[in-house]
Amino acid sequence: MTNKPVFEGVRVIEFCRVLAGPACTKYLADYGAEVIKVETAANPDTIRSWSPYKDGVPGVNRSTTFAMFNTGKLSVTLDLTKPAAVALAKRLVAKADVVVENYTPSVMKKWGLSYDDLKQVNPRLIMLSVTPQGQTGPYSLQPALGIELGASAGYLSFIGRPDREIIQPFIAFPDIIAVCMGITAIVGALLHRRRTGEGQYIDLSMLEASLPTLGPSLLDAQANGREPQLMGNRSLYAAPQGVYRCKGEDRWCAISVLNDGEWDGLVKAMGDPQWAAESRFATMLDRKRNEDELDRNIENWTTHHTAAEAMSLLQAHGVAAAAVQKGADLAKDPQLEHRRAYELVEGHPEIGPHYTVAPAFVLSQSKYSLRAAPCLGQDNEYVFTRILGLSDEEFIELIADEVIA
């Protein structure tokens, strides 16, 4: 067992903002890659302005959201509207293995940092572009965030109750899916380069990355001409399925029953109530036809138990159930504590010691390391003088000319 970080020796230059790009490179950094994040002081990564802030005090270096998605990186500032800054960026790329960017397609080309530009200085370069709808096509130049792409991908057709308006979820699911696919593509490209010596360009569309999760609905629309209907918490394949009120203020338990065996377990967990033996609840189809009353009967039971009690009773009888957890619950969840899902990070000059989310995967032969996210431009001197070899005089002159800015 070497226990070395799996991406040790890989250098990544990041031109990214918000979530899909930065979260992708975060995992590379956690597992040993040297990730250099390029921003500008005048227009830093948008997520630096996202709350919550340390002690509730806003600041470009105080966002705990930024801190979570940018662990272990180096930060430099370059004004890429200036040719001298673009030249420095290209010198960095010449010494890199991977470039990751998630700007609208026209931006990198405008700066002279497209893949065609960068492969001239580094033919072995692997470059990942994460964009809303890809590099080509009639809508490729439309700017968007994952939160809007959830609508374009069809997610909002499923979220909400039939008697209410469509709901916009808090989480931008296309960003999360793009992170998984982006890392997979980078690893594949690194393996390809190891075999062939060839670099390559990865064009990742967040919209297209989202479509596989909606495959059955796409097939239903194409084959049967049926459109999805808002179903609230219900499912075509389960009854009961829902989130049921429990004892206490705003406490809930999610329950899903997929077959008759699980139904029998639910009935036993509830103490064999008389209503459950009625013929209208005998089969899955019967339960689907009587879901409103079924949900009321189940909630009459759950409201006499805490969410944790209901979950434990149901799970003990083979029923899929989970207490709905809030942030404070997650922070002390015994399973997550056992897995060290949250780890204390030291060394951030403004936030100080703070917990962040560890990688969800643990490699048995390769360690990871969580290090504090960078303050804006904190690594300018190291990167430009140590990695690029600028003299102190050159470095100071570039700061004075607001190239490094």
C-alpha positions, 0 to 999 in steps of 0.5 A: 500500500503506497497510500499516496494521493491518486492525483499526486503529480497532476497539475490543474489550471482552473478557470471556473465559477460557482459550482460545476467546475469548482466542485469537479476540481475540488475532488482532484485537489483533495486527492493530491492534484495541484489545482491553481484557481485563476480569478480576478480581484475585480470579478472573483468567483461568484460563489465567494459572495454566497452566504453563510459567512463566518460570524455573519460578516460578508467578505470575499474570503469569508464564504463557507460555501466557497470554502467547501467547494474549493478545498486544497486549491491555490488562488491567483489573480489575473486580469485576462482582458490584458494580453500580458495576463493571457501570456502568463495564463498560457505559461501556466498551461504549458506546465499543466496536465489539465485545464478545467473551465466553465464559462459560456463558450465564447469567453475562453475564445475571446481571451485567446484561451480556447483549446485550439489556442492552448494545445499550441503551447501544450500538445499533451493538454487535457481540457474540460469545458463544462457549459450549460448546453455544450460548445455547439448548437443553436443555444450553446451561447445562452448563459445559464446556471444549473438552477435554470437548466433544471427547467430545461432538462425537464426536472420541474415537470416532476416537482410539485403537487398537482393542485399547486404551482411547480416548485423550483428546488434549492439544489441545482441538480445539473451541476451535481451530475456534471461534477460526476461526469466531469471527473470521470471524463478527466480520469478517462482522458488521463488514462488515454494520454498515459497509453498514447501520449495524446491530450484531448478536449472534453466538451461536457453539456450540463443539460445533456448530463442531466437527461439520463436520469429522466430516461423513463419519461423520455421513453414514455413520451416518445413511445406512448405520447404521455407527458409527466404529471405532477405527483407530489411525493407519490410514485407510480410504483409505490403505495404508500409513498410520502413524507408523513408528519411526526411528533414534534415541531416540523418533524417528518418521516419519508416512507416508501412501500414497493410490494406486498411484503413491505406492506406487511412489514409496515402493517406489523410496525404499526401494530396491525391496525384494523383498517389495514386489513380492509379489502381496499388496501389488500393489493398494490392496485387497491392501495393506489386507488385509495391513496388519500385515505391510506396517507391519512391513516398512516399519518395518524400513526406517525404523529404519535411517534418521533421521526426517529422512532417511526424510522427505526420501527419501520426499518426493523420490519423491512420498510424503507423509511428515513427521518427528514433531517435538518442541518443540525441533525446532519451535523450529529448523525451517528452514521456520518460521524462514523464515516467522518463525512465532516472533517475539521479544516485548519489554517484559513486566515479569515474563517479559522478552523471549520468543518467541511464535507469530506469525499464520499468515496474512500480509496483503500490504497490512496489517501486524501487530504482536506486543506483550507480553501484559498483566500483571493490571490493568496498564492500569487507570489508562489505561483508566479515566482516559484512555478513560472520563475518570474523575478521579484522585479518582474512580479512587482512590475506586473502587479503595478501594471494590474496584470496580476490583479 
